[in-house]
Amino acid sequence: MPTDETRRLLKIFGVAVTTYEDLIENRAPGEQIQKAEAEVLDRLEEVRNHIARLRTVIQAWHYIRFPN
C-alpha cells in the first residue's frame, strides 16, 4: 500500500506537470514555461530519489530473507 510520502510526491508532481502543460497550451511567456519546467524536473528528481529509497528497502528485505 502506498505511503503518505508516496501520495504526497505524486500529488505534487502531478500538479507541477499539469501546470506546465496548461502554460504550454495557453502559450504563456517563455519565462513562465521555463520556470514551470524546472519545477517539473525538480519534482521528478524527488520521485526518482523516492524510488531509489524503495529499492534499498527491497534489497535489504531480499538480503534478510535470502542470505548467502
C-alpha positions as CSV (number, residue, x, y, z in Angstrom):
1,M,0.0,0.0,0.0
2,P,1.4,3.4,-0.9
3,T,2.7,5.5,2.0
4,D,1.7,9.1,2.7
5,E,5.1,10.2,1.3
6,T,4.4,8.4,-2.0
7,R,1.0,10.0,-2.2
8,R,2.4,13.4,-1.4
9,L,5.2,13.2,-4.0
10,L,2.8,12.0,-6.7
11,K,0.3,14.8,-6.0
12,I,2.9,17.5,-6.1
13,F,4.4,16.0,-9.2
14,G,1.0,15.8,-10.9
15,V,0.2,19.4,-10.1
16,A,3.6,20.5,-11.5
17,V,3.0,18.6,-14.7
18,T,-0.5,19.9,-15.3
19,T,0.6,23.5,-14.5
20,Y,3.4,23.1,-17.1
21,E,1.0,21.6,-19.6
22,D,-1.5,24.4,-19.1
23,L,1.1,27.1,-19.6
24,I,2.2,25.5,-22.8
25,E,-1.4,25.1,-24.1
26,N,-2.2,28.7,-23.2
27,R,1.0,30.0,-24.9
28,A,2.3,31.6,-21.8
29,P,5.5,33.6,-21.9
30,G,8.6,31.5,-22.3
31,E,10.0,32.6,-18.9
32,Q,6.9,31.1,-17.1
33,I,7.1,27.9,-19.1
34,Q,10.8,27.5,-18.3
35,K,10.1,28.1,-14.6
36,A,7.3,25.5,-14.6
37,E,9.6,23.1,-16.5
38,A,12.3,23.5,-13.9
39,E,9.6,22.7,-11.2
40,V,8.6,19.6,-13.0
41,L,12.2,18.4,-13.3
42,D,12.8,19.1,-9.6
43,R,9.7,17.1,-8.6
44,L,10.7,14.3,-11.0
45,E,14.1,14.1,-9.2
46,E,12.2,13.8,-5.9
47,V,10.2,10.9,-7.3
48,R,13.4,9.3,-8.6
49,N,15.0,9.6,-5.2
50,H,12.0,8.1,-3.5
51,I,12.1,5.1,-5.9
52,A,15.8,4.7,-5.1
53,R,15.0,4.6,-1.4
54,L,12.3,2.0,-2.1
55,R,14.9,-0.1,-4.0
56,T,17.1,-0.1,-0.9
57,V,14.2,-1.4,1.2
58,I,13.7,-4.2,-1.4
59,Q,17.4,-5.1,-1.4
60,A,17.5,-5.2,2.4
61,W,14.4,-7.3,2.6
62,H,15.8,-9.7,0.0
63,Y,19.1,-9.9,1.8
64,I,17.4,-10.7,5.1
65,R,15.1,-13.2,3.6
66,F,17.6,-14.9,1.3
67,P,21.1,-14.6,2.9
68,N,24.0,-16.2,1.1
